[in-house]
């Protein structure tokens, strides 16, 4: 029993150290791949565009709509999404 507790304690310590290393060495906020994490509070005129090509991208967009006050729409191309996002400024 003592050996199991010691092994679990070492495993927990390794996990904590790995997490601390990840936090210390991760890139700045907003530079994680192609996903922007520089979010601000959504205003009344903001929109959320999701761009993807898999069926689950469309499904997750539909499932996520109730979680946000801003309109959310799925697009297969960035050009369509940008057009929809910019349309709010003209209409």
Secondary structure, DSSP 8 states (H G I E B T S, - for coil): -HHHHHHHHHHHHHHHHHHHHHHHHS--TT-BTTB--------TT-EEEEE-SSHHHHHHHHHHGGG-SSEEEEESSHHHHHHHHHHHHH-
